[in-house]
Amino acid sequence: MNSLSAVFKSLPSVDKVLQSVTLAVVIERVGHEGVKLETRLQLEQLRQKITQQDEDSLNWLSSPDFFEDLCRKVKSKVEAEFSGSLIPVFNLTGTVVHTNLGRACLPSAAVNAMTIAATQATNLEFDLATGKRGDRDSHLEESLCALTGAEAATVVNNNAAAVLLMLNTFSSHKEVLISRGELVEIGGAFRIPDVMKSANCILKEVGTTNRTHLRDYESAINSETGLIMKVHTSNYEIRGFTNSVTESDLSQLAQEKGIPFVSDLGSGTLVDLKQFNLPYEPTVRQTIEAGVDVVSFSGDKLLGGPQAGIVVGKKELIQRIKSNPLKRALRVDKITLAALSEVINLYKDPQRLTVRLPLLADLTRPLSAIEAVAVSVLPLVRNSLADKAVVESGACKSQIGSGALPLDLLESHALIITPIAEKGHTDAALNRLAASFRSLPKPVIGRISDGKLIFDLRCLRDVDGFIEQLSSLLL
Ligand SMILES: *Cc1c(COP(=O)(O)O)cnc(C)c1O
């Protein structure tokens, strides 16, 4: 007992650690309190180890470097704690709009606008002409109407919020007619039947999974019907013996019966993507022209902007959405609004979109440019993996992602890495290899397919940054 208390006595005080030269810079950066807490924690853990007669700890304590080691340990713990866990990565997955990797990267014009909105007071909800309260949607509404042909527009947190809001506004405690083939799950907890429940709506399925006809909707309409809804089946396709009802037919039926008709477009696009040699996707304007009353779509899928849900349509119906108390809970923040305005403005000049909007630049990147990236990185990656893996380059296919155009793949080029391992150990070697790329300072995320690690080079822009950190690869 005596010897134990003698050992405890030999531990430095918290103050002594805090006064060390090693910790001066980190204290300056994060403040005294954070470092003090960590120091206390480290000393407490050490006391417990000593009580348990832990040999390593006792040896450490008696080593000449103990004090300096302890200070360094506190320093690195504090630095790790304050460095933040949201960090940039290289998206070499081949999925351009990758939800788990943050979807679209924003153009610099949007980033500048975000900085201004974030650091200065703005006229977010202030009418400069009258000096009275304004509407935050006013900053976008005119542009959105001009680009889509709609009468009015509003913006919320994301498209999931937009769908919830449309359902709740138009059909609370009433029936929503929707085709059985459109009861989609987008991923995570977003499943149309569940969203209907959350919005207080009664789901009324019409037709069958593969075929739904106009008469199915017609015969389902009764006094309890609140809404007709169409959901873009963005992440799957039903093929074969199929039938679905066109938007113009449905809109005519809805109009005759005096029921609102809404469409969740999912990705949505403001321009015809075929002009960029991309697969066809219905535009918001076409959907509005087909007679749909209200259309919703994402800000950060094919649009290439920040996370947002955009709702456009008939003035009277958009007004009802705006007056729903839920709108206040789901509204978009000023920083997003600033970024979205800039992105929407880029769409007024479609010719330059593929240069100015990073998402479209990636989606339309010429194969020759992607191949050129492969030529420049191949020897270096090969070199850094030496006897651990065979590295080749070859053709691959990129996906747009986030449910947009799931079946259409873009020609691309990749590094194809096959680990060198004894038979029966290839999976473990492959996982180790992928993990070591993920532990780089700027993690490199690829995809594993068929026993190989694939790095699709479509989205690799910072080639120098990619190459530079290869020397830190721990295999
Ligand atoms: C992606 C998607 C949503 C959800 O949009 P978020 O912007 O991710 O909230 C809703 N409906 C459809 C059809 C989608 O594809």
Ligand as a Chemical Component Dictionary entry (heavy atoms), coordinates in Angstrom:
data_LIG
# 
_chem_comp.id                   LIG 
_chem_comp.type                 NON-POLYMER 
_chem_comp.pdbx_formal_charge   0 
_chem_comp.three_letter_code    LIG 
# 
loop_
_chem_comp_atom.comp_id 
_chem_comp_atom.atom_id 
_chem_comp_atom.alt_atom_id 
_chem_comp_atom.type_symbol 
_chem_comp_atom.charge 
_chem_comp_atom.model_Cartn_x 
_chem_comp_atom.model_Cartn_y 
_chem_comp_atom.model_Cartn_z 
_chem_comp_atom.pdbx_ordinal 
LIG C1 C1 C 0 -33.876 10.456 -53.964 1  
LIG C2 C2 C 0 -35.330 10.424 -53.992 2  
LIG C3 C3 C 0 -36.062 10.965 -52.933 3  
LIG C4 C4 C 0 -35.397 11.570 -51.734 4  
LIG O1 O1 O 0 -34.695 12.732 -52.101 5  
LIG P1 P1 P 0 -33.619 13.380 -51.098 6  
LIG O2 O2 O 0 -33.263 14.685 -51.739 7  
LIG O3 O3 O 0 -32.502 12.418 -51.004 8  
LIG O4 O4 O 0 -34.305 13.567 -49.782 9  
LIG C5 C5 C 0 -37.441 10.900 -53.021 10 
LIG N1 N1 N 0 -38.045 10.345 -54.075 11 
LIG C6 C6 C 0 -37.373 9.816  -55.114 12 
LIG C7 C7 C 0 -38.139 9.197  -56.244 13 
LIG C8 C8 C 0 -35.990 9.837  -55.113 14 
LIG O5 O5 O 0 -35.303 9.313  -56.134 15 
# 
loop_
_chem_comp_bond.comp_id 
_chem_comp_bond.atom_id_1 
_chem_comp_bond.atom_id_2 
_chem_comp_bond.value_order 
_chem_comp_bond.pdbx_ordinal 
LIG C1 C2 SING 1  
LIG C2 C3 SING 2  
LIG C2 C8 DOUB 3  
LIG C3 C4 SING 4  
LIG C3 C5 DOUB 5  
LIG C4 O1 SING 6  
LIG O1 P1 SING 7  
LIG P1 O2 DOUB 8  
LIG P1 O3 SING 9  
LIG P1 O4 SING 10 
LIG C5 N1 SING 11 
LIG N1 C6 DOUB 12 
LIG C6 C7 SING 13 
LIG C6 C8 SING 14 
LIG C8 O5 SING 15 
# 
